[in-house]
Amino acid sequence: MTAQRHDEVSGVHVMAEGRLEGKVVLLTGIGGGMGRVTARLFAAEGAVVVGCDLDAASAAETARMVE
């Protein structure tokens, strides 16, 4: 199933195809920048995202975005 949506963080249209359904990804640096965008894009593709960052508040914000 393909669904198109606009990602506010990266500013691009994303074609979510569920390519990562059933996968778990571990990301570091999810508090901002490329780590945050990657977490959001992987979650949009169906992955379970496990992430960390030195800035716990920023990491928690990203976690809220991908729930």
N, C-alpha and C positions, 0 to 999 in steps of 0.2 A: 504494500500500500504506500503510495507516494503522496505526501502532503507538503505543499509549499507554504512557508511562513517567513516573515522578516525577523532577523535577529537584531535586536536593538544595540547589543554590545559591539558586534562585528560590523554592523551596518550592511550586511549582505542578505540576499534571499537564500534560504536553505531549503533544499529538496530532501526532506526526511524520508528515507526509504526503509528504515528499520534494519540497516545493515549490521548493527551491533546488538540486536536483540539477543538476550541471553548471555551477553558478555559482561565481564566486570573489568573496569579499567582503573588503574592506580595512577594518579597525577600529583605532581608536586607543584607548588607555586600557583595554586588556584585562586589566590587572593586578588588577582588583578591581571591585566594584560593578556598575554597569550595563554596563560594557564586558565584564566577565567573563560575566555572564548572557547578554548578546547573543551573544557568541562561542559559548557553549554551545548556545543555542537555534538559531542559524544552522547550526551543525555538525549538530545533531540533524535539521535539515531537509535535510541533504545537501550543504550548501555547503562549499567549501574556504575555510577562514578564514586570512587573512593579517593579523597584528596586531602592534602594538607598544605599549610603555609605557615611561615613564621609569624604572620599577623593573623591571630585567631579570629578577630572580628571580621576581617575581610574574607577569610575562608568561610566563616559562618554565613556571610552575605551571599557568597557564591552558592553555598549549599542550599539556601532558600530559593535561589534562582533556578536550580536544576531539579528541585523536588517535583 
